[in-house]
Amino acid sequence: MSFREISAWISLVTVGVCFGVYFGLIVSGAVSPRGLGAVHLLLLCVGALVVLQIGSHAVAARLAPKDARAPRDERERLIAWRAQSLGYYVLMVGVLALGAPAHFGHPPADLLNFALLDVVVAVMTVAVAQIVLYRRGG
Amino acid sequence: MPPPIANQIRRLRFEHGEMTQSELAERIGMTRQTVAAIEAGKYSPSLEAAFRIAMVFGVGVEAVFQWRGEADGA
């Protein structure tokens, strides 16, 4: 498995875990989405995500230093472009769909969480698309 | 659907001192995974990469890659 495929897996897992915890606690009601607690939880999850991503990438780069240092070749650039295009459409659909909860009078905190969920889903879509394309060969 | 292009990279590597995919990848500035994908017919390289591969083996592009689709290019 190439360093960049490992990187896509790291992105998928870390984003899934960190924001899974965030949205899990918000949806279950353990943390109110409208209080300061949600902001603290979000900061904690983003901090954990940054630490996990840096740590995991450092380990992966140590295991394959040559692979990690090499610039993307044409196939890897094509895979990144295709995956990001797909992620862009997911992001756009999510942004347009934000009109629905806004129309039904959801408070700004909820809209913010819907927007955050959209970003998370888009990022995970990019990672999944990259993994699938790397598995398929290009 | 895989691209309708056959290639002789595996045979050419074998004929050139059993060159590894990593060695070929290094010489054309690509990753080993990309060379493996090209060799397996899962990825069609750019024209530039095709020429680079052919130059490593000292042959023409047509000796490395062959079109396997319809004659009219469809």
Backbone of each chain as ProteinMPNN parsed JSONL, in Angstrom:
{"seq_chain_A": "MSFREISAWISLVTVGVCFGVYFGLIVSGAVSPRGLGAVHLLLLCVGALVVLQIGSHAVAARLAPKDARAPRDERERLIAWRAQSLGYYVLMVGVLALGAPAHFGHPPADLLNFALLDVVVAVMTVAVAQIVLYRRGG", "coords_chain_A": {"N_chain_A": [[0.848, -1.194, 0.0], [0.569, 2.185, -0.894], [2.128, 5.242, 0.382], [0.381, 7.391, 0.117], [-2.103, 6.202, -0.108], [-2.286, 5.073, 2.393], [-2.347, 7.446, 3.789], [-4.851, 8.402, 3.032], [-6.476, 6.509, 4.285], [-5.803, 7.094, 6.938], [-6.859, 9.659, 7.153], [-9.601, 9.106, 6.74], [-10.222, 7.387, 8.933], [-9.407, 8.889, 11.24], [-10.895, 11.289, 11.022], [-13.442, 10.175, 11.0], [-13.531, 8.965, 13.563], [-13.005, 11.137, 15.396], [-14.99, 13.107, 14.753], [-17.129, 11.463, 14.864], [-17.323, 10.954, 17.564], [-17.853, 13.576, 18.423], [-20.358, 14.248, 17.098], [-21.828, 12.117, 18.026], [-22.026, 12.596, 20.797], [-23.415, 14.996, 20.722], [-25.819, 14.356, 19.365], [-26.838, 12.359, 21.031], [-27.495, 13.825, 23.188], [-25.891, 14.189, 25.332], [-24.217, 16.33, 25.37], [-25.186, 19.652, 25.115], [-26.184, 21.121, 22.039], [-26.315, 23.835, 21.896], [-25.005, 25.162, 23.885], [-22.014, 26.437, 25.581], [-20.561, 24.241, 26.009], [-20.646, 22.625, 23.75], [-18.997, 24.016, 22.018], [-16.54, 23.799, 23.329], [-16.275, 21.032, 23.228], [-16.106, 20.68, 20.48], [-13.689, 22.027, 19.927], [-11.968, 20.379, 21.35], [-12.245, 17.978, 19.938], [-11.325, 18.738, 17.395], [-8.709, 19.385, 18.051], [-7.805, 16.863, 18.908], [-8.04, 15.552, 16.489], [-6.105, 16.848, 14.903], [-3.738, 16.18, 16.306], [-3.832, 13.348, 16.149], [-3.756, 12.994, 13.359], [-1.28, 14.165, 12.634], [0.478, 12.589, 14.165], [-0.082, 9.961, 13.191], [0.578, 10.247, 10.474], [3.27, 10.845, 10.743], [4.28, 8.444, 11.741], [3.64, 6.741, 9.597], [5.196, 7.93, 7.592], [7.708, 7.454, 8.585], [7.888, 4.722, 8.325], [7.906, 4.407, 5.592], [9.904, 6.252, 4.28], [10.993, 7.159, 1.807], [8.897, 6.943, 0.009], [7.13, 8.732, 1.184], [8.397, 11.174, 0.863], [8.525, 11.506, -1.855], [7.3, 13.32, -4.702], [3.842, 13.64, -5.817], [2.919, 11.393, -8.405], [1.711, 11.224, -11.856], [-0.576, 9.541, -11.846], [-1.331, 9.531, -9.177], [-1.917, 12.229, -8.85], [-4.114, 12.406, -10.536], [-5.915, 10.72, -9.247], [-6.241, 12.138, -6.853], [-7.433, 14.459, -7.849], [-9.84, 13.485, -8.988], [-11.094, 12.435, -6.705], [-11.335, 14.727, -5.109], [-13.01, 16.247, -6.708], [-15.374, 14.804, -6.527], [-15.847, 15.078, -3.782], [-16.282, 17.816, -3.697], [-18.778, 18.092, -4.97], [-20.383, 16.764, -3.118], [-20.082, 18.474, -0.962], [-21.244, 20.823, -2.013], [-23.923, 20.01, -2.459], [-24.657, 19.528, 0.169], [-24.417, 22.122, 1.237], [-26.409, 23.477, -0.168], [-28.559, 22.018, 0.758], [-28.726, 22.958, 3.308], [-30.539, 24.933, 3.352], [-33.012, 23.841, 3.937], [-33.226, 23.096, 6.826], [-32.882, 25.714, 7.705], [-35.096, 26.97, 6.671], [-37.099, 25.736, 8.147], [-36.789, 26.874, 10.571], [-34.671, 26.199, 12.349], [-32.349, 26.76, 15.006], [-29.36, 28.921, 14.912], [-27.125, 27.496, 15.958], [-27.708, 24.826, 15.407], [-27.726, 24.917, 12.629], [-25.068, 25.467, 12.179], [-23.931, 23.099, 13.058], [-25.026, 21.339, 11.178], [-23.744, 22.304, 8.9], [-21.125, 21.745, 9.597], [-21.264, 18.976, 9.684], [-21.683, 18.493, 6.995], [-19.196, 19.275, 5.929], [-17.575, 17.348, 7.13], [-18.643, 14.973, 6.04], [-18.037, 15.445, 3.357], [-15.221, 15.483, 3.426], [-14.736, 12.863, 4.243], [-15.833, 11.533, 2.096], [-14.022, 12.217, 0.066], [-11.761, 10.866, 1.026], [-12.661, 8.171, 0.986], [-13.19, 7.88, -1.749], [-10.596, 8.198, -2.757], [-9.346, 5.927, -1.661], [-10.82, 3.85, -2.892], [-10.199, 4.363, -5.598], [-7.408, 4.026, -5.56], [-7.35, 1.314, -4.901], [-8.56, 0.252, -7.164], [-6.772, 0.836, -9.086], [-6.538, 3.166, -10.512]], "CA_chain_A": [[0.0, 0.0, 0.0], [1.412, 3.387, -0.999], [2.01, 6.202, 1.486], [-0.8, 8.256, -0.07], [-3.301, 5.418, 0.209], [-2.29, 5.019, 3.861], [-2.761, 8.783, 4.22], [-6.312, 8.479, 2.859], [-7.034, 5.702, 5.373], [-5.62, 7.861, 8.183], [-7.842, 10.74, 7.106], [-10.938, 8.523, 6.919], [-10.392, 6.856, 10.29], [-9.297, 9.932, 12.269], [-12.059, 12.178, 10.912], [-14.597, 9.376, 11.427], [-13.507, 8.771, 15.023], [-13.115, 12.41, 16.127], [-16.3, 13.737, 14.569], [-18.114, 10.485, 15.332], [-17.47, 11.241, 19.007], [-18.504, 14.889, 18.554], [-21.78, 14.191, 16.738], [-22.452, 11.13, 18.91], [-22.361, 13.259, 22.06], [-24.418, 16.034, 20.448], [-27.103, 13.715, 19.02], [-27.357, 11.615, 22.206], [-27.948, 14.8, 24.188], [-24.921, 14.272, 26.436], [-23.738, 17.724, 25.325], [-26.165, 20.488, 24.419], [-25.578, 21.747, 20.852], [-26.439, 25.298, 21.933], [-24.226, 25.753, 24.976], [-20.567, 26.599, 25.4], [-20.01, 22.882, 26.071], [-20.485, 22.129, 22.371], [-17.809, 24.685, 21.449], [-15.378, 23.162, 23.959], [-16.185, 19.671, 22.677], [-15.623, 20.809, 19.095], [-12.258, 22.364, 19.982], [-11.283, 19.17, 21.821], [-12.243, 16.99, 18.843], [-10.435, 19.234, 16.333], [-7.35, 19.228, 18.591], [-7.485, 15.428, 18.851], [-7.884, 15.208, 15.064], [-4.796, 17.359, 14.45], [-2.69, 15.363, 16.944], [-3.896, 11.994, 15.576], [-3.317, 13.019, 11.953], [0.174, 14.411, 12.589], [1.135, 11.402, 14.724], [-0.228, 8.818, 12.273], [1.364, 10.507, 9.264], [4.692, 10.754, 11.11], [4.596, 7.007, 11.82], [3.592, 6.204, 8.224], [6.353, 8.47, 6.856], [8.904, 6.776, 9.122], [7.905, 3.358, 7.797], [8.217, 4.481, 4.147], [10.375, 7.638, 4.113], [11.201, 7.511, 0.401], [7.547, 7.068, -0.535], [6.507, 9.932, 1.761], [9.08, 12.37, 0.347], [8.368, 11.611, -3.314], [6.123, 14.096, -5.133], [2.788, 12.836, -6.442], [3.099, 11.17, -9.841], [0.506, 11.602, -12.621], [-1.73, 8.743, -11.429], [-1.734, 10.012, -7.852], [-2.563, 13.549, -9.046], [-5.421, 12.143, -11.147], [-6.758, 10.168, -8.186], [-6.571, 13.247, -5.939], [-8.347, 15.363, -8.555], [-11.155, 12.835, -9.089], [-11.676, 12.325, -5.355], [-11.705, 16.074, -4.652], [-14.182, 16.667, -7.491], [-16.539, 14.151, -5.914], [-16.04, 15.73, -2.488], [-16.815, 19.153, -3.96], [-20.214, 17.966, -5.229], [-21.021, 16.417, -1.831], [-20.084, 19.717, -0.175], [-22.214, 21.747, -2.607], [-25.274, 19.496, -2.182], [-24.881, 19.769, 1.599], [-24.611, 23.569, 1.459], [-27.743, 23.814, -0.672], [-29.54, 21.365, 1.638], [-28.825, 23.732, 4.554], [-31.717, 25.789, 3.244], [-34.172, 23.168, 4.525], [-33.351, 23.372, 8.272], [-33.024, 27.168, 7.9], [-36.498, 27.274, 6.36], [-37.955, 25.247, 9.231], [-36.545, 27.66, 11.784], [-33.674, 25.663, 13.28], [-31.478, 27.824, 15.523], [-28.039, 29.007, 14.255], [-26.199, 26.447, 16.43], [-28.012, 23.611, 14.64], [-27.261, 25.134, 11.243], [-23.608, 25.349, 12.22], [-23.615, 21.668, 13.145], [-25.336, 20.739, 9.865], [-22.658, 22.715, 7.993], [-19.94, 20.976, 10.008], [-21.507, 17.596, 9.237], [-21.475, 18.509, 5.543], [-17.742, 19.3, 5.692], [-17.055, 16.037, 7.545], [-19.056, 13.979, 5.04], [-17.273, 15.725, 2.13], [-13.83, 15.044, 3.647], [-14.732, 11.392, 4.269], [-16.097, 11.1, 0.71], [-12.743, 12.342, -0.65], [-10.883, 9.777, 1.488], [-13.191, 6.891, 0.481], [-12.976, 7.865, -3.203], [-9.165, 7.953, -2.987], [-9.054, 4.518, -1.336], [-11.411, 3.016, -3.95], [-9.413, 4.556, -6.833], [-6.096, 3.367, -5.391], [-7.581, -0.138, -4.96], [-8.903, -0.107, -8.548], [-5.585, 1.031, -9.923], [-6.461, 4.541, -11.024]], "C_chain_A": [[0.886, 1.247, 0.0], [1.161, 4.331, 0.179], [0.724, 7.016, 1.354], [-2.099, 7.497, 0.155], [-3.43, 5.295, 1.736], [-2.785, 6.353, 4.422], [-4.282, 8.946, 4.104], [-7.019, 7.674, 3.956], [-6.947, 6.453, 6.707], [-6.676, 8.966, 8.265], [-9.243, 10.207, 7.389], [-11.177, 8.117, 8.371], [-10.38, 7.977, 11.337], [-10.491, 10.899, 12.23], [-13.313, 11.442, 11.396], [-14.67, 9.235, 12.942], [-13.77, 10.101, 15.747], [-14.492, 13.043, 15.972], [-17.432, 12.757, 14.874], [-18.39, 10.711, 16.809], [-18.242, 12.551, 19.193], [-20.007, 14.78, 18.275], [-22.524, 13.162, 17.591], [-22.913, 11.776, 20.214], [-23.434, 14.337, 21.863], [-25.793, 15.393, 20.214], [-27.7, 12.993, 20.223], [-27.854, 12.564, 23.298], [-27.002, 14.927, 25.366], [-24.325, 15.687, 26.524], [-24.767, 18.529, 24.54], [-25.512, 21.16, 23.211], [-25.573, 23.274, 20.937], [-25.595, 25.96, 23.017], [-22.759, 25.907, 24.619], [-19.876, 25.228, 25.408], [-19.747, 22.316, 24.687], [-19.247, 22.739, 21.718], [-16.541, 24.048, 22.008], [-15.172, 21.757, 23.391], [-15.625, 19.707, 21.251], [-14.116, 21.102, 19.071], [-11.43, 21.151, 20.389], [-11.154, 18.151, 20.674], [-11.309, 17.43, 17.712], [-8.975, 19.084, 16.777], [-6.9, 17.773, 18.514], [-7.237, 14.998, 17.411], [-6.505, 15.633, 14.553], [-3.669, 16.487, 15.005], [-2.646, 13.966, 16.321], [-3.369, 11.973, 14.137], [-1.809, 13.216, 11.854], [0.926, 13.165, 13.063], [1.1, 10.226, 13.754], [0.605, 9.012, 11.005], [2.872, 10.412, 9.549], [5.12, 9.29, 11.167], [4.649, 6.403, 10.413], [4.806, 6.671, 7.413], [7.645, 7.814, 7.319], [9.042, 5.374, 8.555], [8.267, 3.333, 6.305], [8.697, 5.887, 3.816], [10.531, 8.079, 2.654], [9.862, 7.805, -0.284], [6.905, 8.389, -0.089], [7.101, 11.214, 1.184], [8.82, 12.598, -1.146], [7.153, 12.463, -3.674], [5.084, 13.178, -5.777], [3.121, 12.616, -7.914], [1.757, 11.412, -10.53], [-0.735, 10.818, -12.179], [-2.245, 9.213, -10.075], [-2.408, 11.378, -7.947], [-3.968, 13.369, -9.618], [-6.4, 11.619, -10.091], [-7.197, 11.283, -7.234], [-7.604, 14.171, -6.578], [-9.754, 14.761, -8.636], [-11.85, 12.791, -7.733], [-12.147, 13.693, -4.86], [-12.899, 16.618, -5.436], [-15.448, 16.088, -6.888], [-16.873, 14.81, -4.576], [-16.652, 17.11, -2.64], [-18.329, 19.084, -4.179], [-20.972, 17.633, -3.943], [-21.145, 17.677, -0.975], [-21.152, 20.684, -0.692], [-23.653, 21.308, -2.314], [-25.621, 19.766, -0.716], [-25.152, 21.232, 1.907], [-26.007, 23.981, 0.998], [-28.83, 23.221, 0.227], [-29.69, 22.098, 2.972], [-30.042, 24.665, 4.537], [-32.929, 25.173, 3.931], [-34.284, 23.417, 6.035], [-33.488, 24.875, 8.565], [-34.476, 27.579, 7.687], [-37.423, 26.867, 7.51], [-37.599, 25.853, 10.586], [-35.594, 27.06, 12.799], [-32.774, 26.8, 13.763], [-30.095, 27.797, 14.86], [-27.069, 27.906, 14.688], [-26.426, 25.145, 15.662], [-27.512, 23.736, 13.207], [-25.75, 24.976, 11.145], [-23.189, 23.876, 12.265], [-23.932, 20.938, 11.845], [-24.219, 21.066, 8.869], [-21.387, 21.923, 8.303], [-20.062, 19.522, 9.55], [-21.266, 17.477, 7.73], [-19.983, 18.462, 5.209], [-17.141, 17.924, 6.009], [-17.392, 14.969, 6.504], [-18.259, 14.171, 3.742], [-15.829, 15.223, 2.266], [-13.755, 13.51, 3.621], [-15.004, 10.823, 2.877], [-14.804, 11.141, -0.109], [-11.832, 11.167, -0.275], [-11.348, 8.425, 0.936], [-12.942, 6.784, -1.028], [-11.506, 7.584, -3.526], [-8.827, 6.489, -2.753], [-9.572, 3.601, -2.447], [-10.586, 3.126, -5.237], [-8.037, 3.921, -6.728], [-6.253, 1.854, -5.489], [-7.834, -0.589, -6.398], [-7.717, 0.038, -9.482], [-5.467, 2.429, -10.499], [-7.772, 5.027, -11.574]], "O_chain_A": [[1.827, 1.354, 0.786], [0.147, 4.244, 0.871], [0.057, 7.299, 2.348], [-3.096, 8.091, 0.567], [-4.523, 5.397, 2.293], [-3.539, 6.392, 5.395], [-4.918, 9.55, 4.967], [-8.039, 8.109, 4.49], [-7.89, 6.449, 7.498], [-7.299, 9.176, 9.306], [-9.985, 10.785, 8.183], [-12.202, 8.458, 8.963], [-11.239, 8.013, 12.218], [-11.027, 11.277, 13.271], [-14.14, 12.011, 12.109], [-15.741, 9.371, 13.534], [-14.648, 10.18, 16.606], [-15.094, 13.468, 16.958], [-18.565, 13.173, 15.115], [-19.537, 10.667, 17.254], [-19.161, 12.632, 20.008], [-20.829, 15.168, 19.105], [-23.717, 13.319, 17.85], [-24.028, 11.543, 20.679], [-24.264, 14.557, 22.745], [-26.795, 15.823, 20.784], [-28.915, 13.005, 20.421], [-28.554, 12.146, 24.22], [-27.27, 15.684, 26.299], [-23.978, 16.166, 27.603], [-25.17, 18.143, 23.443], [-24.416, 21.708, 23.327], [-24.905, 23.937, 20.143], [-25.485, 27.185, 23.058], [-22.321, 25.56, 23.523], [-18.77, 25.069, 24.892], [-18.757, 21.617, 24.468], [-18.538, 22.073, 20.965], [-15.589, 23.786, 21.273], [-14.046, 21.347, 23.111], [-14.792, 18.885, 20.869], [-13.369, 20.503, 18.297], [-10.345, 20.914, 19.858], [-10.099, 17.55, 20.473], [-10.591, 16.611, 17.139], [-8.113, 18.704, 15.984], [-5.775, 17.478, 18.113], [-6.348, 14.192, 17.136], [-5.828, 14.874, 13.86], [-2.758, 16.101, 14.273], [-1.572, 13.456, 16.002], [-2.637, 11.064, 13.744], [-1.135, 12.526, 11.089], [1.896, 12.742, 12.434], [2.117, 9.573, 13.519], [1.249, 8.081, 10.521], [3.646, 9.958, 8.706], [6.201, 8.937, 10.695], [5.57, 5.659, 10.077], [5.374, 5.9, 6.639], [8.573, 7.64, 6.53], [10.15, 4.887, 8.329], [8.855, 2.368, 5.816], [7.988, 6.641, 3.149], [10.239, 9.224, 2.308], [9.719, 8.767, -1.038], [6.234, 9.067, -0.867], [6.404, 12.217, 1.032], [8.887, 13.725, -1.636], [6.104, 12.354, -3.04], [5.407, 12.079, -6.226], [3.556, 13.542, -8.598], [0.777, 11.764, -9.874], [-1.832, 11.376, -12.141], [-3.454, 9.285, -9.854], [-3.356, 11.657, -7.214], [-4.897, 14.082, -9.239], [-7.562, 12.024, -10.05], [-8.366, 11.367, -6.857], [-8.542, 14.612, -5.914], [-10.742, 15.45, -8.382], [-13.043, 13.075, -7.626], [-13.219, 13.811, -4.267], [-13.71, 17.366, -4.89], [-16.461, 16.775, -6.75], [-18.038, 15.067, -4.276], [-17.453, 17.531, -1.805], [-19.076, 19.906, -3.648], [-22.063, 18.151, -3.705], [-22.176, 17.916, -0.346], [-21.878, 21.291, 0.095], [-24.499, 22.131, -1.963], [-26.737, 20.18, -0.399], [-26.008, 21.552, 2.732], [-26.7, 24.734, 1.681], [-29.88, 23.829, 0.435], [-30.67, 21.887, 3.687], [-30.505, 25.121, 5.582], [-33.781, 25.894, 4.451], [-35.32, 23.898, 6.494], [-34.124, 25.265, 9.543], [-35.016, 28.415, 8.412], [-38.399, 27.554, 7.81], [-38.065, 25.384, 11.624], [-35.687, 27.368, 13.987], [-32.471, 27.712, 12.993], [-29.696, 26.772, 14.308], [-26.274, 27.431, 13.876], [-25.476, 24.446, 15.31], [-26.951, 22.796, 12.644], [-25.223, 24.434, 10.174], [-22.233, 23.463, 11.608], [-23.204, 20.028, 11.447], [-23.801, 20.208, 8.092], [-20.671, 21.49, 7.4], [-19.092, 18.918, 9.09], [-20.715, 16.484, 7.256], [-19.556, 17.716, 4.329], [-16.313, 17.406, 5.26], [-16.54, 14.163, 6.13], [-17.855, 13.199, 3.104], [-15.284, 14.617, 1.344], [-12.829, 12.935, 3.049], [-14.479, 9.769, 2.515], [-14.52, 10.225, -0.881], [-11.212, 10.551, -1.141], [-10.532, 7.627, 0.474], [-12.535, 5.734, -1.524], [-11.202, 6.829, -4.45], [-8.11, 5.877, -3.544], [-8.869, 2.695, -2.893], [-10.306, 2.12, -5.888], [-7.546, 3.34, -7.696], [-5.412, 1.176, -6.079], [-7.389, -1.66, -6.81], [-7.676, -0.574, -10.549], [-4.386, 2.828, -10.931], [-7.863, 6.163, -12.04]]}, "seq_chain_B": "MPPPIANQIRRLRFEHGEMTQSELAERIGMTRQTVAAIEAGKYSPSLEAAFRIAMVFGVGVEAVFQWRGEADGA", "coords_chain_B": {"N_chain_B": [[-14.283, -0.257, -16.394], [-11.43, -1.746, -17.869], [-8.75, 0.032, -19.578], [-8.516, -0.187, -23.2], [-5.866, -1.134, -23.833], [-3.02, -2.961, -24.4], [0.035, -4.121, -22.88], [3.61, -4.625, -22.86], [5.247, -4.598, -20.715], [5.967, -6.244, -18.533], [7.276, -8.409, -19.783], [9.338, -7.026, -21.06], [10.694, -5.999, -18.855], [11.632, -8.347, -17.759], [13.338, -9.158, -19.78], [15.262, -7.273, -19.562], [17.327, -7.77, -17.625], [15.748, -8.713, -15.522], [14.499, -6.491, -14.361], [13.185, -4.693, -11.638], [9.864, -3.595, -10.612], [10.084, -1.396, -8.993], [12.591, -0.366, -9.701], [12.134, 0.39, -12.365], [10.128, 2.237, -11.908], [11.507, 4.198, -10.491], [13.249, 5.108, -12.449], [11.568, 6.328, -14.271], [10.373, 8.234, -12.813], [8.096, 7.694, -11.212], [5.726, 6.119, -8.94], [6.102, 2.819, -7.477], [3.655, 1.561, -7.285], [2.174, 2.777, -9.273], [3.485, 1.936, -11.574], [2.912, -0.776, -11.33], [0.142, -0.692, -11.652], [-0.041, 0.218, -14.289], [1.212, -1.867, -15.63], [-0.537, -3.945, -15.048], [-2.606, -3.226, -16.595], [-4.53, -1.55, -15.607], [-4.374, 1.139, -15.527], [-3.952, 3.77, -17.793], [-1.078, 5.243, -18.929], [0.18, 8.656, -19.295], [1.081, 10.198, -22.434], [3.662, 11.155, -22.298], [4.718, 9.664, -20.14], [4.528, 7.135, -21.262], [6.392, 7.315, -23.337], [8.675, 7.686, -21.799], [8.863, 5.205, -20.502], [9.248, 3.529, -22.706], [11.706, 4.518, -23.577], [13.406, 3.748, -21.501], [13.577, 1.021, -21.958], [14.695, 1.066, -24.41], [13.248, 0.915, -26.791], [10.621, 1.461, -29.266], [7.504, 3.257, -28.645], [5.344, 1.779, -29.576], [6.219, -0.788, -29.293], [5.933, -1.27, -26.694], [3.32, -0.572, -25.87], [0.089, -1.54, -27.032], [-2.778, -0.943, -28.954], [-5.975, -2.201, -28.206], [-8.593, -1.839, -28.759], [-11.519, -0.906, -30.732], [-10.967, -0.617, -34.279], [-11.447, 1.929, -35.286], [-10.932, 3.524, -33.198], [-12.884, 3.761, -31.296]], "CA_chain_B": [[-13.785, -1.06, -17.504], [-10.003, -1.456, -18.086], [-8.481, 0.666, -20.88], [-8.236, -1.206, -24.23], [-4.457, -1.027, -24.221], [-2.171, -4.033, -23.871], [1.429, -3.678, -22.76], [4.631, -5.682, -22.779], [6.207, -4.139, -19.7], [6.46, -7.375, -17.743], [8.251, -9.139, -20.609], [10.504, -6.162, -21.27], [11.455, -5.955, -17.586], [12.307, -9.635, -17.641], [14.426, -9.187, -20.774], [16.278, -6.279, -19.17], [17.955, -8.175, -16.365], [14.707, -8.86, -14.488], [14.333, -5.189, -13.709], [12.007, -4.69, -10.745], [8.916, -2.487, -10.82], [10.633, -0.234, -8.27], [13.676, 0.21, -10.514], [11.512, 1.06, -13.504], [9.414, 3.406, -11.366], [12.503, 5.227, -10.151], [13.832, 5.657, -13.677], [10.608, 7.185, -14.999], [9.839, 9.225, -11.87], [6.753, 7.336, -10.745], [5.749, 5.197, -7.807], [6.03, 1.406, -7.856], [2.225, 1.217, -7.411], [1.7, 3.248, -10.581], [4.034, 0.996, -12.57], [2.143, -2.021, -11.185], [-1.192, -0.447, -12.228], [0.125, 0.281, -15.755], [1.547, -3.228, -16.074], [-1.736, -4.775, -14.925], [-3.611, -2.727, -17.529], [-5.589, -0.843, -14.879], [-4.188, 2.577, -15.702], [-3.257, 4.179, -19.028], [-0.187, 6.366, -18.622], [0.195, 9.776, -20.24], [1.976, 9.979, -23.575], [5.026, 11.406, -21.807], [5.149, 8.504, -19.347], [4.681, 6.011, -22.196], [7.687, 7.51, -24.003], [9.744, 7.457, -20.802], [8.967, 3.754, -20.301], [9.85, 2.974, -23.927], [13.118, 4.919, -23.618], [14.15, 2.916, -20.536], [13.822, -0.281, -22.585], [15.372, 1.283, -25.689], [12.383, 0.513, -27.913], [9.588, 2.438, -29.588], [6.295, 3.163, -27.808], [4.467, 0.72, -30.084], [6.726, -2.089, -28.83], [5.534, -1.399, -25.276], [1.856, -0.47, -25.756], [-0.675, -1.864, -28.243], [-4.206, -0.647, -28.878], [-6.805, -3.417, -28.307], [-10.0, -1.459, -28.939], [-11.998, -0.924, -32.11], [-9.984, -0.046, -35.218], [-11.706, 3.35, -35.504], [-10.582, 4.241, -31.971], [-14.039, 3.843, -30.377]], "C_chain_B": [[-12.295, -0.73, -17.738], [-9.784, -0.821, -19.451], [-8.101, -0.393, -21.913], [-6.806, -1.125, -24.757], [-3.676, -2.155, -23.56], [-0.758, -3.487, -23.723], [2.357, -4.869, -22.559], [5.642, -5.37, -21.672], [6.807, -5.301, -18.905], [7.561, -8.136, -18.501], [9.534, -8.314, -20.79], [11.353, -6.047, -19.992], [12.275, -7.218, -17.43], [13.52, -9.692, -18.573], [15.545, -8.184, -20.447], [16.788, -6.58, -17.763], [16.99, -8.294, -15.208], [14.598, -7.589, -13.646], [13.076, -5.216, -12.83], [11.091, -3.508, -11.089], [9.446, -1.221, -10.143], [11.729, 0.448, -9.072], [13.115, 0.99, -11.693], [10.826, 2.353, -13.03], [10.383, 4.549, -11.075], [13.044, 5.896, -11.414], [12.873, 6.55, -14.449], [9.926, 8.193, -14.064], [8.411, 8.97, -11.443], [6.863, 6.421, -9.541], [5.662, 3.752, -8.319], [4.573, 0.99, -8.091], [1.675, 1.646, -8.774], [2.225, 2.333, -11.69], [3.248, -0.315, -12.524], [0.765, -1.866, -11.833], [-1.12, -0.397, -13.763], [0.336, -1.133, -16.296], [0.313, -4.139, -16.042], [-2.858, -4.308, -15.852], [-4.748, -1.992, -16.851], [-5.505, 0.663, -15.061], [-3.428, 2.852, -16.994], [-2.376, 5.369, -18.723], [-0.329, 7.485, -19.651], [1.166, 9.425, -21.365], [3.43, 10.148, -23.133], [5.556, 10.199, -21.029], [5.383, 7.292, -20.239], [6.031, 6.103, -22.915], [8.841, 7.24, -23.034], [9.974, 5.953, -20.596], [9.682, 3.124, -21.507], [11.346, 3.292, -23.994], [13.974, 4.099, -22.654], [14.52, 1.576, -21.172], [14.514, -0.156, -23.949], [14.578, 0.819, -26.887], [11.386, 1.637, -28.21], [8.356, 2.233, -28.703], [5.411, 1.995, -28.244], [4.959, -0.676, -29.693], [6.324, -2.325, -27.373], [4.016, -1.44, -25.145], [1.187, -0.785, -27.093], [-2.148, -1.586, -27.99], [-5.019, -1.933, -29.088], [-8.283, -3.125, -28.485], [-10.417, -1.601, -30.395], [-10.98, -0.231, -33.016], [-10.178, 1.448, -35.416], [-11.462, 4.178, -34.24], [-11.71, 4.331, -30.981], [-13.862, 2.904, -29.19]], "O_chain_B": [[-11.935, 0.446, -17.8], [-10.537, -1.092, -20.387], [-7.448, -1.38, -21.577], [-6.573, -1.056, -25.964], [-3.666, -2.293, -22.336], [-0.397, -2.502, -24.367], [1.944, -5.954, -22.148], [6.776, -5.848, -21.715], [8.009, -5.33, -18.642], [8.613, -8.46, -17.951], [10.648, -8.828, -20.687], [12.581, -6.003, -20.057], [13.439, -7.185, -17.031], [14.58, -10.203, -18.209], [16.639, -8.259, -21.006], [16.691, -5.759, -16.851], [17.34, -8.019, -14.061], [14.604, -7.617, -12.415], [12.03, -5.71, -13.25], [11.495, -2.56, -11.764], [9.277, -0.116, -10.657], [11.799, 1.675, -9.127], [13.556, 2.102, -11.988], [10.932, 3.404, -13.663], [10.108, 5.711, -11.376], [13.267, 7.106, -11.437], [13.303, 7.428, -15.197], [9.016, 8.913, -14.475], [7.61, 9.897, -11.325], [7.957, 5.998, -9.166], [5.213, 3.5, -9.436], [4.284, 0.18, -8.972], [0.826, 0.97, -9.355], [1.498, 1.999, -12.626], [2.952, -0.898, -13.568], [0.274, -2.788, -12.484], [-2.01, -0.897, -14.45], [-0.278, -1.537, -17.284], [0.147, -4.999, -16.907], [-3.929, -4.914, -15.893], [-5.816, -1.822, -17.439], [-6.464, 1.381, -14.778], [-2.391, 2.244, -17.258], [-2.877, 6.411, -18.298], [-0.884, 7.288, -20.732], [1.959, 8.489, -21.26], [4.309, 9.388, -23.538], [6.691, 9.766, -21.23], [6.311, 6.516, -20.014], [6.725, 5.1, -23.082], [9.851, 6.643, -23.405], [11.112, 5.488, -20.524], [10.588, 2.305, -21.354], [12.151, 2.458, -24.409], [15.128, 3.792, -22.951], [15.617, 1.057, -20.964], [14.872, -1.161, -24.563], [15.148, 0.38, -27.886], [11.324, 2.633, -27.49], [8.186, 1.179, -28.092], [4.809, 1.311, -27.416], [4.196, -1.641, -29.755], [6.373, -3.455, -26.885], [3.482, -2.253, -24.391], [1.653, -0.356, -28.149], [-2.693, -1.947, -26.946], [-4.775, -2.67, -30.043], [-9.125, -4.017, -28.38], [-9.782, -2.302, -31.183], [-10.227, 0.635, -32.569], [-9.217, 2.17, -35.681], [-11.745, 5.376, -34.208], [-11.535, 4.919, -29.914], [-14.729, 2.84, -28.319]]}, "name": "protein", "num_of_chains": 2, "seq": "MSFREISAWISLVTVGVCFGVYFGLIVSGAVSPRGLGAVHLLLLCVGALVVLQIGSHAVAARLAPKDARAPRDERERLIAWRAQSLGYYVLMVGVLALGAPAHFGHPPADLLNFALLDVVVAVMTVAVAQIVLYRRGGMPPPIANQIRRLRFEHGEMTQSELAERIGMTRQTVAAIEAGKYSPSLEAAFRIAMVFGVGVEAVFQWRGEADGA"}
